[in-house]
Every structure is written in C-alpha cells, then in structure tokens.
Amino acid sequence: MYRLNADQQRVVSEATAVAAAHIGPDAARVDREGVFPEKSIAALAESGLLGLNVPHTFGGREQNLRTVAAVLDVVGRHCSSTAMIYLMHLCGVACYAAAPGKTESHLRAAARGKHLSTLAFSEIGSRSHFWAPTSRAMQVNGGARLSARKSFVTSAGHADGYVVSTQATDATQPLESTLYLVLREDKGVSVSAAWRGLGMRGNASAPMALEDVALGEDRELSSRQGPRDDARGGAARVSSRLGGNRRGRSAGWSFSNGSTASRRRRHV
Ligand SMILES: Cc1cc2nc3c(=O)[nH]c(=O)nc-3n(C[C@H](O)[C@H](O)[C@H](O)COP(=O)(O)OP(=O)(O)OC[C@H]3O[C@@H](n4cnc5c(N)ncnc54)[C@H](O)[C@@H]3O)c2cc1C
C-alpha cells in the first residue's frame, strides 16, 4: 500500500513487532479503563520509535511521511489510542525539526525516548479553524506572555512539549498566527477537564488552559520572515497530511475504524 523501500520496510517490521508484543496486549484494558497507554508509549520510546522523524543529526531515524503513515497504520491496528498519541507526537516533532536551533535538546530527547510531544492548536472559539486562533500572545519585555483555552490536546498533561498556535504579538488579524513551544512544567499550564471519549478512550485529548505563560524568544518556533518554510509551514504540512485535519486524521481514524470494524465483524 505504501510502496516502501527495503529500509522503510525494516522500520515497519520493527514497529509491527513492538506493537504485537507490547501495544496490542494492553489495548483492551486501556480502552476499558480509559487510561493513558503508558506501557505502549514506553515500548515506542525504548525501541527508538519516538525518534521516527527526528533527523539523523539528532540521533533519530529521519523517516519520511510515507514510513510514518505505514508505522502509524501498524500501531493503530493494535491500539487506536496509542496511534493517536503517537501521531500527534510526530506532528509536534516535525515542528521542532523545522526550528532545530531552538529545539535540539528536545529532538535529541525524543530520539532517546525521553520526550513526548503534541500539538495544541484547536481552541474554544476557533475549533477546527486552526489557521485563525482566537488567543493572542502579548509582547512583554522582549518575550511573550500567552493565555489560551485549548479545546482538544492529545496527551494533555502527559506530553512533555506542546506546540501551541496563537495570534502573533503583532498580528493585525487572526490569520497572522505563530507557534510557540510550551513545556509541561511551565508555570500557568494546566489540564482543564477530563477526556471522556466514546472510543479511543486512552488518548487523553482533553482541554488545556494556558494562563499568562511566559515564553522567551527561544520558544518561538515560527520565524517572522518565512512562515512557509519554518515550523508553522512544517506543522501545517505534517498536520494536514497526518493529523490535524481530514486526510491525516483519516490515517488515525482508519486505524480506529479498522480495528473497531474487525471487532464488529468478529462479534457478528
Ligand atoms: C480524538 C481527538 C484528538 C484531537 N487531538 C488534537 C490535538 O492534539 N491538537 C489539536 O489542536 N486538536 C486536536 N483535536 C481537535 C480536532 O483537530 C478538531 O479541531 C476538532 O475535532 C474540531 O472541533 P469541534 O469538535 O469543535 O468541531 P467544529 O470545528 O465546531 O466543527 C463541527 C462541525 O461543523 C463543521 N464546520 C465547522 N466550521 C464550519 C463552517 N465554517 N462551515 C461549514 N461547516 C463547518 C465541521 O466540518 C464539523 O462537521 C482532536 C480531536 C479529537 C476528536
């Protein structure tokens, strides 16, 4: 389906073995109890697969979207919650990789399995209209302060890094957005409600509140000069292909639908 070369096939085989041994066996419990799949994410971390799209320079596998889609497909057939978390992690990492000067330590940590990322784009107010956030960063003493209400953040409270969209400090209209890296330990970051899904119950896609979070220039992932070639462009590309909207999420939904459909078939 993905027409992979030998190297890409090896990566997918490795992911298949990890998913069969560690992810699938815990999937029913994760869904039943609605808990974050810690063991599955640990298995991806230990096998180096959290570094799937981290560049070689930073210790990762540097795999492209084709391999990423095939690996997500495999993971999703074993546990849809894990696949959703992994998908959003890879989207976050793609944003880091577009601004390596500011994110090198996080890229290296992801490659070592020590950093989980996600996107915090959707807002109460703008919802699926990612390109027009309602929140806006305020310029304060050379840095920025950000308050925002995010409506769905996969891995909320579990991820180490959150790529957050908001209107730029000098925006004149909502389309002038920018991306910041917010870390879990930053002051003012909290999960504001629980995720109670009908399906994919372990992915913790809960709302989050950012209250006057202080962000230095080192956390701004989008460059002011060339948004198409930087993290914002990277996020849009990866998000549109993988996670943030229809086609990408359809990779995500297809694993969940695929596994749900096969369970339904067995039941009938
Ligand atoms: C499991 C899960 C995980 C998620 N993870 C993340 C994440 O990690 N990060 C993140 O940022 N977001 C995440 N999201 C949010 C997701 O990407 C969408 O933003 C969100 O599902 C859409 O918001 P909404 O439900 O408020 O729908 P709305 O945007 O209100 O849309 C509701 C319906 O109205 C339609 N609609 C909306 N606007 C218009 C319009 N102008 N004209 C016509 N029709 C319209 C839509 O197509 C849809 O059918 C996640 C969502 C889910 C379900």
The ligand as a MOL file (V3000), in Angstrom:
LIG
                    3D

  0  0  0     0  0            999 V3000
M  V30 BEGIN CTAB
M  V30 COUNTS 53 58 0 0 0
M  V30 BEGIN ATOM
M  V30 1 C -9.5250 12.3160 19.4690 0
M  V30 2 C -9.2180 13.7340 19.0960 0
M  V30 3 C -7.9180 14.2090 19.2480 0
M  V30 4 C -7.5970 15.5290 18.9320 0
M  V30 5 N -6.3120 15.9580 19.1470 0
M  V30 6 C -5.9960 17.2350 18.9140 0
M  V30 7 C -4.6770 17.7360 19.2170 0
M  V30 8 O -3.8090 17.0050 19.6810 0
M  V30 9 N -4.4220 19.0360 18.9840 0
M  V30 10 C -5.3640 19.8620 18.4940 0
M  V30 11 O -5.0600 21.0340 18.2940 0
M  V30 12 N -6.6140 19.4380 18.1950 0
M  V30 13 C -6.9570 18.1500 18.4000 0
M  V30 14 N -8.2200 17.6980 18.1380 0
M  V30 15 C -9.2340 18.6480 17.6520 0
M  V30 16 C -9.5690 18.4600 16.1980 0
M  V30 17 O -8.4270 18.5970 15.4340 0
M  V30 18 C -10.6480 19.4710 15.7260 0
M  V30 19 O -10.2190 20.7670 15.9300 0
M  V30 20 C -11.8820 19.3210 16.4720 0
M  V30 21 O -12.2730 17.9750 16.4970 0
M  V30 22 C -12.9570 20.1500 15.7650 0
M  V30 23 O -13.5450 20.9530 16.6870 0
M  V30 24 P -15.0860 20.8270 17.0590 0
M  V30 25 O -15.3720 19.4410 17.5170 0
M  V30 26 O -15.3510 21.9580 17.9890 0
M  V30 27 O -15.8320 20.9740 15.6680 0
M  V30 28 P -16.1920 22.2600 14.8190 0
M  V30 29 O -14.9630 22.9180 14.3110 0
M  V30 30 O -17.1690 23.1210 15.5110 0
M  V30 31 O -16.9360 21.5440 13.6440 0
M  V30 32 C -18.1980 20.8690 13.8580 0
M  V30 33 C -18.7910 20.5310 12.5290 0
M  V30 34 O -19.1010 21.7280 11.8150 0
M  V30 35 C -18.4180 21.7560 10.5780 0
M  V30 36 N -17.9570 23.1320 10.3750 0
M  V30 37 C -17.1060 23.8290 11.1540 0
M  V30 38 N -16.9690 25.0670 10.6630 0
M  V30 39 C -17.7300 25.1260 9.5620 0
M  V30 40 C -18.0010 26.1500 8.6230 0
M  V30 41 N -17.4410 27.3580 8.7170 0
M  V30 42 N -18.8450 25.8740 7.6210 0
M  V30 43 C -19.4150 24.6720 7.4920 0
M  V30 44 N -19.2050 23.6530 8.3610 0
M  V30 45 C -18.3830 23.8840 9.3760 0
M  V30 46 C -17.2430 20.7980 10.7510 0
M  V30 47 O -16.8230 20.2570 9.4980 0
M  V30 48 C -17.8560 19.7350 11.6250 0
M  V30 49 O -18.5990 18.8150 10.8840 0
M  V30 50 C -8.5900 16.3970 18.4260 0
M  V30 51 C -9.8930 15.9250 18.2600 0
M  V30 52 C -10.2110 14.6250 18.5840 0
M  V30 53 C -11.6420 14.1450 18.4210 0
M  V30 END ATOM
M  V30 BEGIN BOND
M  V30 1 1 1 2
M  V30 2 1 2 3
M  V30 3 2 2 52
M  V30 4 2 3 4
M  V30 5 1 4 5
M  V30 6 1 4 50
M  V30 7 2 5 6
M  V30 8 1 6 7
M  V30 9 1 6 13
M  V30 10 2 7 8
M  V30 11 1 7 9
M  V30 12 1 9 10
M  V30 13 2 10 11
M  V30 14 1 10 12
M  V30 15 2 12 13
M  V30 16 1 13 14
M  V30 17 1 14 15
M  V30 18 1 14 50
M  V30 19 1 15 16
M  V30 20 1 16 17
M  V30 21 1 16 18
M  V30 22 1 18 19
M  V30 23 1 18 20
M  V30 24 1 20 21
M  V30 25 1 20 22
M  V30 26 1 22 23
M  V30 27 1 23 24
M  V30 28 2 24 25
M  V30 29 1 24 26
M  V30 30 1 24 27
M  V30 31 1 27 28
M  V30 32 2 28 29
M  V30 33 1 28 30
M  V30 34 1 28 31
M  V30 35 1 31 32
M  V30 36 1 32 33
M  V30 37 1 33 34
M  V30 38 1 33 48
M  V30 39 1 34 35
M  V30 40 1 35 36
M  V30 41 1 35 46
M  V30 42 1 36 37
M  V30 43 1 36 45
M  V30 44 2 37 38
M  V30 45 1 38 39
M  V30 46 1 39 40
M  V30 47 2 39 45
M  V30 48 1 40 41
M  V30 49 2 40 42
M  V30 50 1 42 43
M  V30 51 2 43 44
M  V30 52 1 44 45
M  V30 53 1 46 47
M  V30 54 1 46 48
M  V30 55 1 48 49
M  V30 56 2 50 51
M  V30 57 1 51 52
M  V30 58 1 52 53
M  V30 END BOND
M  V30 END CTAB
M  END
